[in-house]
Amino acid sequence: MKQTLQLKTSQHLALTPQLQQSIRLLQLSTLELHQEIEQVLGENPLLERLDDPLDRSVRLLADGAINNGSSTNTTPDAPPASGQGEENGGGSGSGEAEGGDSGEAGGAEHDMEWGDAGHSGSGSGGEEEDGRPQLEASPISLREHLMEQVRLTCISPRDCALVEIVVDSLDDNGYLEESLDDIHARLPAELEIEFEELRTALSLVQSMDPPGVGARSAAECLALQIRRMPGVAMVTRRMALVIVERYLTWFAQREFNKLKKALDCDDEDLREAQAVIRQCNPHPGAAFASDVSDFVVPDVIVRRAKDGWSVQLNPEVMPRLRVNSIYAALLKQGKSESQLNAQLQEAKWLIKNMRQRFDTILRVAQAIVERQRNFFSHGAVAMRPLVLREIADTLGLHESTISRVTTQKYMLTPHGMFELKYFFGSHVATEAGGEASSTAIRALIVQLTGAEDPKNPLSDSKIAEMLGEQGMVIARRTVAKYREALKIPPVSLRKSL
């Protein structure tokens, strides 16, 4: 075969660095976006941020006094004119952020040195002690709480050490993870610790606050609390102890007929014992957990307007970026290196992609609100079926783009905070030939179970039948799936006396 050279021309799609950055910024959450910006600001000197994420925080001086001359008072309220090269990352900028159009070097003028701030903040030597900030104390742990009680008791150092061993074996809920036999077995033999000494140490821990700490099972935890509960009649206390120690499984499964037969009591006696048990805390150590709640900041805010609903971007999550004026002036005078030119181009790309990101989020949010007007007016029961393809076709975007926009982006509505993906859902056929959203069906299930008779709760079959009466064709197993997703207990666990 003879070898020859041939030239062919073809077209293919290539992801440029600018397009790759645009896609990456679009799928980031608000927290990840600000982390990305902080990283870029540390690497690119031509990019600067006009808004300070910490401008609302309290700034302290070296002596602990409040800094009254912080940057919050010197930061300009309004952005510079468009001729100064500023670009708003949220899409409200007016130009392309050309480095040569940057004006005065105002970034350094608004920065205050630590020494100058110290003199201005502590100008008056006669400030009262109340002028100093009160810092929040670190939360106390369960171990610290128990050992503080141990130090207040008159026990020997040996007993105190044994109690500390028991306390160190407790989990976050206050339960004893290891058995006393295992704890006794791992102790050094030369200490000559008797098993009864360890049992006495456990009894001392179980007598401490919070009630129920040091228990080895849920039944023992509830029994410890019931014995220390004040103002309970002796008969009721004894019945509650028998229930938690012998028939806790029946009580959890709401087998009230079996309980009444085993205890030889009527509904009133069992109801009083049930009220006592419900006052107990099955996780006594959970109150000392140091878990920090996560807060979600909305990307879009929806408000009622005269002609419908108004959709706006949240300005609190829109970083304001611009090209540094000092470096821009050097570039304009031709006193720059190729490295600065590349960083200038990267800064302009980031500003443009930031604006495009927020513009896309706003467009998608407006399209969602337009199609889910009934939800904003009447709640989740009026949600209509919606898929990503419908929004993509309306805006002329790809489904993958809509998926990136609606992931980890949140909308604040009069009905609460929702992720943008919440407004998309599958559909269920109706008898009239229409479609009902699965979100609306879940809301109806919540309404039906919330209004049911506690003594005769609705079964999954009954709920499916009631939904069928409203024209929604839905199977019992589908109702069970939606109920489990909503974390609604089954009918046996919703029944009460």
C-alpha positions in Angstrom: 0.0 0.0 0.0 1.4 3.4 -1.0 1.6 6.0 1.8 0.2 9.5 1.1 -0.4 12.7 3.0 -3.9 14.1 3.1 -5.3 17.3 4.6 -8.7 17.3 6.1 -10.7 20.2 7.7 -13.2 19.4 10.4 -15.1 21.2 13.1 -15.0 20.3 16.8 -16.1 21.9 20.0 -13.2 22.9 22.3 -13.7 24.1 25.9 -11.6 27.2 26.3 -10.2 28.2 29.7 -12.8 31.0 29.8 -15.7 28.6 29.1 -14.4 26.1 31.7 -14.2 28.8 34.3 -17.8 29.9 33.5 -19.1 26.4 33.9 -17.2 25.9 37.2 -18.5 29.2 38.6 -22.1 28.4 37.6 -22.2 25.1 39.5 -20.6 26.5 42.7 -22.7 27.2 45.8 -22.6 30.7 47.4 -20.1 29.5 50.0 -17.9 27.8 47.5 -18.1 30.8 45.2 -16.7 33.2 47.9 -14.0 30.7 48.7 -13.0 30.6 45.0 -13.0 34.4 44.9 -10.7 34.7 48.0 -8.3 32.2 46.4 -8.2 34.2 43.1 -7.7 37.4 45.0 -4.7 36.0 46.7 -3.2 34.9 43.4 -4.1 37.8 41.1 -2.9 41.2 42.2 -4.9 42.9 39.4 -8.2 41.9 41.0 -9.6 43.6 44.0 -12.9 43.4 45.9 -14.9 46.5 46.8 -17.2 44.8 49.4 -15.6 43.5 52.6 -17.3 40.3 53.8 -16.3 41.3 57.3 -17.5 44.9 57.2 -20.4 44.1 59.6 -18.2 42.4 62.2 -16.9 44.0 65.3 -13.2 44.9 65.1 -11.1 44.9 68.2 -8.0 46.8 69.1 -4.9 45.4 70.8 -6.3 46.3 74.3 -9.6 44.6 73.6 -11.6 47.9 73.0 -14.0 48.2 70.0 -12.4 49.9 67.0 -14.8 52.7 66.1 -12.7 53.6 63.0 -13.1 50.4 61.2 -13.4 50.1 57.5 -17.2 50.1 57.7 -17.1 53.8 58.1 -14.6 54.5 55.3 -15.9 52.1 52.7 -17.8 54.0 50.0 -21.5 53.3 49.9 -21.8 53.7 46.2 -19.5 52.1 43.6 -17.3 54.3 41.5 -18.4 55.5 38.1 -18.2 53.1 35.2 -15.3 55.1 33.7 -13.1 53.9 36.6 -13.1 50.3 35.4 -15.3 48.8 38.1 -17.3 45.6 37.3 -20.1 44.2 39.5 -19.9 40.5 39.8 -23.6 40.2 40.0 -24.3 41.6 36.5 -25.1 45.2 37.2 -21.8 46.5 35.9 -21.7 49.0 33.0 -18.7 48.0 31.0 -16.0 45.5 30.2 -13.6 46.4 33.1 -10.8 47.7 30.9 -7.6 48.1 32.9 -6.6 51.3 31.2 -9.9 53.0 32.1 -9.3 52.6 35.8 -9.1 55.9 37.6 -7.6 56.9 40.8 -5.8 54.5 43.1 -8.6 54.6 45.7 -7.9 51.1 47.1 -5.1 52.3 49.3 -6.9 55.4 50.5 -9.6 53.4 52.2 -7.2 51.1 54.0 -6.4 52.0 57.6 -3.2 50.9 59.3 -3.5 49.1 62.6 -1.6 51.8 64.5 -3.8 54.6 63.1 -7.0 52.7 63.9 -5.7 52.1 67.4 -5.3 55.8 68.1 -8.7 56.7 66.7 -10.6 53.9 68.4 -9.2 54.5 71.9 -9.2 58.3 71.8 -10.9 58.7 75.1 -9.1 57.3 78.0 -12.1 57.4 80.3 -14.2 54.8 78.4 -16.4 52.7 80.7 -15.8 49.0 81.1 -19.2 48.4 79.3 -17.6 49.7 76.1 -15.6 46.5 75.7 -17.2 43.7 73.8 -18.5 40.6 75.7 -17.1 37.6 73.9 -19.2 34.4 73.9 -17.8 31.7 76.1 -17.0 28.3 74.6 -19.7 25.7 75.1 -19.1 23.3 78.0 -18.9 19.6 77.1 -20.6 16.7 78.8 -17.4 15.5 80.3 -16.5 18.9 81.7 -20.0 19.2 83.2 -19.7 15.9 84.9 -16.2 16.4 86.2 -17.2 19.8 87.7 -19.8 17.9 89.7 -17.2 15.3 90.8 -14.9 18.1 92.1 -17.8 19.3 94.3 -18.3 15.9 96.0 -16.3 14.7 99.0 -14.8 11.5 97.5 -11.2 10.1 97.7 -8.8 10.7 94.8 -9.0 6.9 94.0 -12.8 7.1 93.6 -12.5 10.3 91.6 -10.1 8.5 89.2 -12.6 5.7 88.8 -15.4 8.1 88.1 -13.3 9.8 85.5 -12.7 6.4 83.8 -16.5 5.8 83.6 -17.1 9.4 82.3 -14.5 8.9 79.6 -16.4 5.8 78.4 -19.7 7.7 77.8 -20.8 8.6 74.3 -22.2 11.9 73.0 -25.7 10.9 74.2 -24.6 10.1 77.7 -24.7 6.3 77.4 -22.0 4.0 78.7 -20.6 2.4 75.6 -18.5 -0.3 77.2 -19.8 -2.8 79.8 -18.4 -2.7 83.3 -16.8 -6.1 82.7 -14.8 -4.8 79.7 -13.8 -1.6 81.6 -12.6 -3.7 84.6 -10.8 -6.1 82.3 -8.7 -3.4 80.6 -7.6 -1.8 83.9 -4.0 -2.7 85.1 -4.0 -5.6 87.5 -1.5 -3.8 89.8 -4.1 -1.2 90.7 -6.1 -3.9 92.5 -9.4 -2.4 91.5 -12.4 -4.4 92.7 -15.5 -4.7 90.4 -17.7 -3.3 93.2 -15.6 -0.1 93.2 -16.3 0.3 89.5 -20.0 -0.3 90.1 -20.1 2.3 92.8 -18.4 4.8 90.5 -21.1 4.1 87.9 -23.8 4.7 90.5 -22.3 8.0 91.4 -22.2 9.1 87.7 -25.9 8.0 87.3 -26.8 10.3 90.2 -25.4 13.4 88.5 -27.0 15.9 86.3 -28.4 15.6 83.6 -30.7 12.8 84.8 -30.3 9.6 82.9 -26.6 10.0 82.2 -24.5 6.9 82.6 -27.2 4.5 81.5 -26.4 1.3 79.6 -29.7 1.1 77.7 -32.7 3.2 76.8 -34.8 1.4 79.4 -32.3 2.2 82.1 -32.0 5.8 81.0 -35.8 6.4 81.2 -36.0 4.5 84.5 -33.3 6.8 86.0 -35.2 9.9 85.0 -38.5 8.6 86.2 -37.1 7.8 89.7 -35.8 11.4 90.0 -38.9 13.1 88.5 -40.6 15.2 91.2 -44.4 15.5 91.7 -45.4 12.1 90.3 -47.9 9.9 92.1 -46.4 6.7 93.5 -48.9 4.5 91.5 -48.2 6.3 88.3 -44.4 6.3 88.9 -44.5 2.5 89.6 -46.5 1.8 86.4 -44.2 3.9 84.3 -41.1 2.1 85.7 -42.7 -1.3 84.8 -43.5 -0.1 81.3 -39.9 1.1 80.5 -38.2 -1.9 82.2 -40.4 -4.7 80.9 -42.7 -3.5 78.1 -40.7 -0.7 76.4 -41.0 -2.4 73.0 -44.8 -2.6 73.3 -44.9 1.0 74.3 -42.8 2.1 71.3 -45.0 0.1 69.0 -48.1 1.6 70.7 -49.5 -1.8 71.6 -51.9 -0.2 74.1 -54.3 -3.2 74.3 -51.4 -5.5 75.3 -50.1 -3.0 77.8 -53.5 -2.6 79.5 -53.9 -6.4 79.7 -50.4 -6.9 81.1 -50.7 -4.1 83.6 -54.3 -4.6 84.5 -55.2 -0.9 84.1 -57.6 1.3 82.3 -57.0 4.0 79.6 -56.7 6.8 82.2 -54.0 5.1 84.2 -52.1 4.2 81.1 -52.5 7.7 79.8 -50.9 9.2 83.0 -48.0 6.8 82.8 -47.5 7.6 79.2 -47.4 11.4 80.0 -44.6 10.7 82.6 -42.6 8.7 80.1 -42.9 11.3 77.4 -41.3 13.9 79.8 -38.1 11.9 79.7 -35.2 12.6 77.4 -33.8 9.5 75.7 -30.6 11.3 74.9 -29.5 13.2 78.0 -26.1 14.1 76.7 -27.2 15.6 73.4 -27.8 19.0 75.0 -24.0 19.4 75.4 -23.2 18.5 71.8 -21.2 21.2 70.0 -22.9 20.8 66.7 -23.2 24.1 64.8 -26.2 24.8 62.8 -25.7 25.5 59.1 -27.4 28.6 57.7 -28.5 29.0 54.1 -28.2 32.4 52.4 -30.7 32.8 49.5 -29.4 33.6 46.1 -32.8 34.9 44.9 -35.5 36.7 46.8 -39.2 36.6 45.6 -41.6 39.3 46.8 -45.2 40.1 46.0 -45.6 43.1 43.6 -48.6 45.0 42.3 -48.6 43.1 39.0 -47.6 39.7 40.3 -44.3 38.5 41.8 -40.9 40.3 41.8 -37.7 38.3 41.5 -34.4 39.9 42.6 -30.9 38.7 43.2 -29.7 38.9 46.8 -27.1 41.7 46.9 -25.6 40.2 50.0 -24.1 37.3 48.0 -23.0 39.3 45.0 -19.3 40.1 45.3 -18.2 43.4 43.8 -15.0 43.0 41.8 -12.9 45.4 39.7 -9.4 45.7 38.2 -6.8 47.3 40.6 -6.3 50.9 39.5 -2.6 51.0 40.3 -1.7 48.0 38.1 -4.1 49.3 35.5 -2.2 52.6 35.3 1.1 50.7 34.9 -0.4 48.7 32.0 -1.7 51.9 30.4 1.7 53.4 30.5 3.3 50.3 29.0 5.5 49.7 32.2 4.2 46.1 32.6 5.4 42.6 32.0 3.7 39.8 30.1 2.7 38.2 33.4 0.6 41.3 34.4 -1.0 41.2 30.9 -2.1 37.6 31.5 -3.4 38.3 34.9 -5.3 41.3 33.6 -7.0 39.0 31.1 -7.8 36.5 33.8 -9.3 39.3 36.0 -11.5 40.4 33.1 -12.6 36.9 32.4 -13.6 36.4 36.1 -15.6 39.6 36.2 -17.4 38.7 33.0 -18.1 35.2 34.1 -19.4 36.4 37.5 -21.8 38.7 35.8 -22.9 35.9 33.5 -23.4 33.5 36.4 -25.8 35.8 38.3 -27.6 36.8 35.1 -28.3 33.1 34.4 -29.4 32.4 37.9 -31.8 35.4 37.7 -33.2 34.2 34.3 -33.8 30.7 35.6 -35.4 31.9 38.8 -37.8 34.2 36.8 -38.8 31.3 34.5 -39.5 29.1 37.6 -41.6 31.8 39.2 -43.5 32.4 36.0 -44.5 28.7 35.8 -45.1 28.2 39.5 -47.3 31.2 40.2 -49.9 29.1 41.9 -47.3 27.8 44.4 -46.4 31.4 45.5 -50.1 32.3 45.8 -51.5 29.2 47.4 -48.7 27.0 48.7 -47.2 23.6 47.9 -50.6 22.0 47.2 -50.8 24.2 44.0 -47.4 23.1 42.7 -47.6 22.1 39.0 -45.3 19.5 37.3 -42.1 20.9 35.9 -39.0 19.4 34.3 -35.6 20.8 33.4 -36.3 20.5 29.7 -39.2 23.0 29.9 -37.0 25.7 31.4 -34.1 24.9 29.1 -36.3 25.2 26.0 -37.8 28.5 27.2 -34.4 30.1 27.9 -32.5 28.5 25.0 -30.1 26.8 27.3 -29.0 23.2 27.8 -30.5 20.9 30.4 -27.1 20.5 32.0 -26.9 24.3 32.5 -30.3 24.4 34.2 -29.2 21.5 36.4 -26.0 23.4 37.4 -28.0 26.6 38.1 -30.6 24.9 40.3 -28.1 22.9 42.4 -27.3 24.4 45.8 -28.9 27.7 44.8 -31.7 28.8 47.1 -34.8 31.0 46.8 -36.4 33.0 49.6 -40.2 33.0 49.2 -43.2 34.0 51.4 -43.6 30.3 52.1 -40.0 29.8 53.2 -36.5 29.0 51.8 -36.3 26.4 49.0 -33.6 25.0 46.8 -34.4 25.8 43.1 -34.6 22.0 42.5 -37.6 21.9 44.8 -39.8 23.4 42.1 -39.1 20.6 39.7 -40.9 17.3 40.1 -42.5 14.4 38.4 -46.2 14.2 37.6 -49.1 11.9 38.5 -52.0 11.4 36.1 -55.5 12.6 37.1 -58.9 11.2 36.2 -59.6 14.3 34.2 -56.6 13.6 31.9 -54.4 16.2 33.5 -51.3 16.0 35.6 -50.6 16.7 39.3 -47.2 17.4 40.7 -45.6 14.9 43.2 -44.8 17.9 45.4 -48.5 18.8 45.6 -49.3 15.2 46.5 -46.8 15.2 49.3 -48.3 18.4 50.6 -51.8 16.8 50.5 -50.5 13.8 52.4 -49.1 16.1 55.1 -52.5 17.8 55.4 -54.4 14.6 55.6 -52.2 13.0 58.3 -52.1 16.3 60.2 -55.9 16.4 60.4 -56.5 12.7 61.1 -58.0 11.3 64.3 -55.1 10.3 66.6 -57.2 7.3 67.9 -57.9 6.2 64.3 -55.1 7.3 62.0 -55.3 7.0 58.2 -53.7 4.0 56.6 -51.8 4.2 53.3 -54.7 2.6 51.5 -57.1 5.1 53.0 -54.9 8.0 52.0 -54.7 6.6 48.4 -58.5 6.3 48.4 -59.0 9.9 49.6 -56.5 11.2 47.0 -58.4 9.2 44.3 -61.6 11.0 45.4 -59.8 14.2 44.5 -59.0 12.8 41.0 -55.4 11.7 41.6 -54.7 8.2 40.5 -52.0 7.0 42.9 -51.1 3.5 44.3 -50.8 2.6 47.9 -47.1 1.8 47.6 -46.5 5.3 46.1 -48.3 6.8 49.1 -46.0 4.8 51.4 -42.9 6.0 49.5 -44.0 9.6 49.8 -44.9 9.2 53.5 -41.5 7.7 54.3 -39.8 10.5 52.4 -41.7 13.0 54.5 -40.6 11.1 57.6 -44.2 10.4 58.7 -44.4 7.3 60.9 -46.7 4.4 59.8 -50.2 4.1 61.0 -49.2 1.8 63.9 -46.9 4.5 65.3 -49.3 7.4 64.9 -52.0 5.8 67.0 -52.6 7.2 70.5 -54.9 6.5 73.4 
